[in-house]
């Protein structure tokens, strides 16, 4: 799956992908232009290509497969 598949998407499909990825990135504090954001975009394209049509279903699936990395906290916060 690639962003080139967007060429065959309708305007509604493109809106579905962009709104779902935007919602996911806002919720997870991930920049869409980052590596994780681009992976989420690729996954969303694949999900829409496979027939998923509800934004909340796409966001839920992105939560499963594109979870952002856990933040690294300084060891001093843990008393080490």
C-alpha positions as CSV (number, residue, x, y, z in Angstrom):
1,X,0.0,0.0,0.0
2,X,1.3,3.4,-0.8
3,X,0.3,7.0,-1.1
4,X,0.1,6.5,-4.9
5,X,-3.1,4.6,-4.4
6,X,-4.7,7.9,-3.5
7,X,-4.8,8.6,-7.3
8,X,-7.6,6.1,-7.6
9,X,-9.5,7.3,-4.5
10,X,-12.6,9.5,-4.7
11,X,-12.6,12.8,-3.0
12,X,-14.7,11.2,-0.2
13,X,-12.0,8.4,0.3
14,X,-9.2,11.0,0.5
15,X,-11.3,13.0,3.1
16,X,-11.8,9.8,5.1
17,X,-8.1,9.0,5.1
18,X,-7.0,12.6,6.0
19,X,-9.6,13.1,8.7
20,X,-9.0,9.8,10.4
21,X,-5.2,10.2,10.3
22,X,-5.6,13.8,11.6
23,X,-7.8,12.6,14.4
24,X,-5.4,9.8,15.3
25,X,-2.4,12.1,15.2
26,X,-4.1,14.7,17.4
27,X,-5.1,12.1,20.0
28,X,-1.7,10.6,20.1
29,X,0.3,13.8,19.8
30,X,2.1,12.5,16.7
31,X,3.2,14.8,13.9
32,X,1.7,13.5,10.6
33,X,5.0,14.3,8.9
34,X,7.0,12.1,11.4
35,X,7.9,8.5,10.8
36,X,5.0,7.3,12.9
37,X,2.6,9.7,11.2
38,X,3.6,8.5,7.8
39,X,3.2,4.9,8.9
40,X,-0.3,5.8,10.1
41,X,-1.1,7.4,6.8
42,X,0.0,4.3,4.9
43,X,-2.1,2.1,7.1
44,X,-5.1,4.3,6.7
45,X,-4.8,4.2,3.0
46,X,-4.7,0.4,3.2
47,X,-7.7,0.3,5.5
48,X,-9.8,2.4,3.2
49,X,-8.7,0.3,0.2
50,X,-9.9,-2.7,2.0
51,X,-13.3,-1.2,2.4
52,X,-13.4,0.3,5.9
53,X,-15.6,3.4,5.7
54,X,-16.0,4.7,9.3
55,X,-13.4,7.1,10.6
56,X,-13.7,5.7,14.1
57,X,-13.0,2.2,12.8
58,X,-9.9,3.5,11.1
59,X,-8.7,5.4,14.2
60,X,-9.2,2.4,16.4
61,X,-7.2,0.2,14.0
62,X,-4.5,2.8,13.8
63,X,-4.4,2.8,17.6
64,X,-3.7,-1.0,17.4
65,X,-1.0,-1.0,14.7
66,X,0.6,2.4,14.9
67,X,0.9,3.2,18.6
68,X,3.5,5.9,19.1
69,X,6.6,5.0,21.1
70,X,6.3,5.4,24.9
71,X,8.0,8.6,26.0
72,X,11.4,8.2,27.7
73,X,11.4,9.8,31.1
74,X,14.6,10.8,32.9
75,X,15.7,8.1,35.4
76,X,15.6,10.8,38.1
77,X,11.8,10.7,37.9
78,X,11.9,7.1,39.0
79,X,14.3,7.6,41.9
80,X,17.1,5.9,40.3
